[in-house]
């Protein structure tokens, strides 16, 4: 009887060991630091959605010196969060990124100006100084200026581009007439700095017809030849979207999960709750990439006159093979 019990106990431990080993490892590289912009992934990890999908997910925060395309090209991640302009530009330069899902259906990018500059429409941009993010974030702006026919060379008929750090200082210190902001982040930093909304003029890329897709999930093209990898990514995307749904429905709790995972301690509860509520307005319901939105993004990036962001329509830059398995 003892032998039978010992054998059964051994089998139980063996099964437990095998179960633990069965979890597939996934490394996710974020585009920026830990904040509510990425709440769905942290929620999926915290609530066990990844574990339920037999996944062991490592989430690596981004930062000013981290470029997701470079990270994944170097083997540092299985999947990255990136904006489509950056991903397509990287693909044309030889990094074969493929969009497998699109959690953000709408753009949150905007240009925020001080009203006392006299700027009331894009026609007023020439001769002005505009703050622009780089590291791949400049592409939507450059595409917009090209569409407007406004040079970015600092000439009288063009605009002077100020390489903006990831803060709102250039506007507060009046070094720039307008700066890049996101609906869920920097815009509110300007408000919190004491400049009321009525003293601002905001141009949302969505309203200007130049919005391009932002936070999507990208993998290396050759990985998709492996059915096991596709299956793993399908489980990852499904669990992540479950995390996003939960975060949207529970913004206060999602913000607390972000704070718990913020190793820098730089985030505040007020800002993260507000950010989560704003991010919720941009989310897709299922993470499936819209072909129309993809085409719109590509057309915008191609419309750069003599200096387009990409020079030809990409081939194989997206797939539904992962989301079709969800």
Order of alpha helices (4+ residues) and beta strands (2+ residues): alpha-beta-alpha-alpha-beta-alpha-beta-alpha-beta-beta-beta-alpha-beta-alpha-beta-alpha-beta-beta-alpha-alpha-alpha-alpha
